[in-house]
């Protein structure tokens, strides 16, 4: 158990001083067996193939977790990033040679120092990884000038680099993630983020009406607690292994998993949230729901994500997004054009 008691986890993140080692050891005593079993099944599943193709079996396997040693390959395959990389073999290196706007470059450079300060791989002495992070953000800002660069992308890109260990692959994963897998959270007006927060509010109203009424009566905006959830895709919100399990599903299924995770966090702790008597107490309660034994146990937590919220048909999500857009931008129709 000595490695479990380490002040640094397997991804290089320093554990907080109040880290609950007892709960973690209890979880890992069972989860290590799960990991071994999943690794064996994944090895048989992908044996003899150079690419993981989408299928019912693949979806089931992804939901139960991708082994760490195969995560990079699987992510590249299931979201189409490998295809994009193969079709554009020189694109990344060519953009890397292109100069950035000075303001954008300054923003990226400033945020490099702020990225995972508690991770030993991104410390001041780890210039190679910092350079890779800068390179990916540099290229993406040129690749998608509509977004350019905004805070939050540094954390997402940093984690991608930690997992896939190749900056060009990290770029293509980031490209697919932002263009195909999640709504437009990072536009300069952050409209996509606002829409998703409205959708979450409506889903809580539908699934947990008492909690929704309680949040409303306390005057707590969903933006206060969910902005970081969505913008950082739960980085620095949930335990790292839980984040990676969420991302397994995110790369396969898309943004609906982010809503499922949000609803599950609220559902698991509904009684504590309802017990909060006023705005300050509810804010504090919201902060506490993301770092509990229930979120540390990523295997049980992901099972809850697909059970507790119940059915979430994509047609419902689309309708709620359309309704939210009309509410936030009444002057525009569903196509984003003036009426």
N, C-alpha and C positions, 0 to 999 in steps of 0.2 A: 504493500500500500504506500510505499515511500514516494512513488511518482505521483500518486493521487494527492499526497500532502505537499507537493511542490508549490512554492509561491507563484509559479508561472505555469499556465496550462500548455497543452500540446501545440497550440497555435502561436505561442509567444506572448499571450496577454497576461499581465500581472494580475493576480487575484487581489481583491480588496482586503484590507486588514480584518474586516469582520466576515470574511468568507466562511460559509457554513460547511466546514469539512466533514462533519458528521453526516449531514444529509447527503452530501456529495458521495461519500464512501458507500453509504447505503444504496444510493442509486446505481453507482458504478458496479457494485458487486453483482447486480442483476444485468445491467446493460452491457457489460463486457461479454457475457454469454450471447446476448442478442447480436452484438456486433460480429462476433465470430461466426454465428449461424448465418447472418446476412451476407458476410464476406464470402462464405463458402457457396451460397446460392447465387450470388452475383457472378462469381468466378465461372460457375457452370453456365450461367445464362449468357455471358458474353464470350464464352470460349469459341474460338474459331471464327469470330467476326471482328471486323475492324471498325464497325459502327453500330451503335445502339439505335435501333429503329423504334418508332412509336408503335405501341400495341397495348392491348388490355393488360398483358402480363407486365410489360415495361412500366405502365402507369402504376400498377399495384406494387411493383418492386420499388419504384421511386418514392411512393408514399410511405413505404416502410423504411426508407433511408438508403442513401448511397454510401458505400464504404469510402473512407477518406482517400485511400490510394487510387480509387477509380473515379472520384468525384469530378476532377477536371475533364477527363475524357467524356464522361456521361453528360455533363452540362453542355459541352461543345456539341455533342451529337443531338440531344433531345430538343434543343432550341433552334437549331439551324445555323449556329455560329460557325461551325466547321465548314459548311457549304460556302458561307460568305467569305471566309478566309481563303478558301481554295479558289474561288472565282476571282479574287482580287489579290494575287500574290505579291504585288509591289505597292499596293495602295498605302499601307501603313508607313512603310519606310520613306515613301515619297512625301507624304504629308509631314513626316517628322522633320524634313528638311526645310519646311515652309515656316516663315516667321509668323509669330502671333501678334495680335494687337497688344500694345504695351499694358493697357489696363487689365486685360484678361490674363496676361502672363504674370502680372503683379499679384492678382487674386490667387492664381494657382500656386505661385511660389510662397505666398504668405501662408496658405493653408497646408502646404507640405509639412511645416513644422507642427501644425496642430493635429495632424493625422495620427491617431493611435499613439499618443505619447506614453501610454502604459504598455506598449508592445515592444519587446526587446528587438524585434526585427526591423522596427522603424525608428530606432534610436538615432541620435546624431552621428554615431559611428557607422551606421548601416547605409552608406551612400549609394550602393548599388540598387537597393530596393527603393530608396527615395527617388533615385533617378528614373527607375522604371515607372513609378507612380507619376512623376512629372511628365514623362514621355506620353503615357496613355491619356492623361488629361489634356495635354498639348494637342495631340492628334484629334481627340474627340471634339475639342472646341473648334477646330478647323473643319472637321467632318460635319458637325451639326451647328452651324452658325446661329440658328434660331435659338438654341439653348446656350451655346457657347460654354460657359462654365458657371456653375453655381454651387454653393456650399451644400454638402451632402454627397456630392459625386466623388469627393476625395475618399470618403469612408468606404463607399461601395467599391470603388476601383481598388483601394488598398486591400480589401478583403478578397476580391477576385484574384489579385496578384499573389496573395498568400496561398490561395487554394490551387490555382492552375500553374503558378510558378513560371509564367511566360507572359511577357507584357503584350505581345501582339494578340495572343489568344484572349487575354483580359480585355483588350480593346474590342474585339468582336463580340465577346459576351456582353460587354457594356452597351454596345450598339444594339444588339437584339433586345436586351432588357429594356432599354428606353424607347425603342421604336415599336416593339411588338408585344412585350409582356406586361408592361404597366401603363396606366393612363398618364396623361401629360402632366406629371407632378412638377416638372422642372422648368416649365415655361416661365418667362420673366414675370407674367402676371399671376403665376401659380394657380391658374384657373382649374387645372386638372386636380390639384390637391384640394381645393375648396369643394369641387364637385364630389370627390371621394368622401370628404368629411360629411357632406350632406347625405350621401348614400349610407354611410355608417349610422348616422343619426336616425334615418328612416328604418334601417334594419333593426336597430335597438328598439325603436318604437314598436315594430312588428313582432319581434321575438321576445323582448323583455319590457313590456309596457310600463310596469311599475318603476323599473330602474330609469327608463327614459323620462318619465314624469319627475322623478327625484332629481335627475341631472338638470332638467329644465327649471325646476322650482329653485334650485340652488344657484341658478344663473351661471353654471359652468359651461362654457363653450367647448364643443368637441375639438376645436382647433388647439385648445390649451394642452390637452393630453395626447392627441393623435397626430399632431404635425410631425413630431420626431419619429413616430411609428412608421408613417408612410414615407417621409422624405429619406430616412436612413434605412428603410426596409428592416427595421427592428435592430439594427446595429447599435450597440451601446445601450440597448433597452432590455434585451433578453440575453440569457446565457449563450455563449458562442455555439455550442453544439446544437442548441435549439434553433438558432438563426440559420445554421447550415441545413438543418432538416427542412425548415421553411423554404429556403432557397432551392432545395432539390425540387420541391413542388412548384415553386414559382417559375423555374425554367421550363418545366414540363407543361403546367396548366395555366399559368398567367396570374393576373392580379387578384383573382377571386380568393386565393389563399390568404392574401393580406387582410381581406375582410373577415375571413373565417378565423384567423388568428386574433384579430381585434375583438370579435364577438366572443370568442372563447375566453380571452382574458377577463372580459366583463362578466361573463356567465359564471366562471369559476369563483369569482369573488363578489358576486351580486349581494350577498348578505352583508359583507363588510362595507360595501359602498352604500347600501341602503341605511346602514347604521350611522353613517356620517351625517351630523346634524346641520352643518352649514357649509358655506363655500370653502373656507380654509381646511376644514376636516375632510371634505370630499377631495380636494386637491391632494392632500397628503395621502389619502387612501388610494387614489389613482396612481401615485408614485410608487406605492408599495406593492401593487398587484403584479408587477413585472419581474420581481426578484424574490420568488418564493420557491419552496420545494416543488410545487406543481409545475413551474416553468423550467426548473432544473432537470426534471425527469422528462427529457425531450420525447422519449418514445410514447409515454402515456399522454403527454401534452398533444402530440400530433394525432393520436387516436381521438382525443377529445375534439380536436379541430374539425374532424370529419363527422363527428357525432353530435356534439352539443348544439351547434347552430342549426342543425336540421337541414332541410333542403334549401339550396340557394340557386334556383334556376338562372341560367345566364340571361334569359329573356327578362327576368325580374330585375337583375342588375342593370341591364341596358336601359330599361324603362326608368329606373330610379336615377340613373345618370342623366338621361334626357330631361327628366322633370327637374333635377337639380340645376342643370344648365339653363333651363328656361327661367328658373327662379333667380339665379345669379346674373344672368344676362337676358333680361326680358326683351331687350331690343333686337335679339337675334333669334333665328329659328333653329331647328335641330341641326342644320347643316353649318351653323356658325356664320351665316350670311345675314345681313340686315333684312328685316321683313318689309 
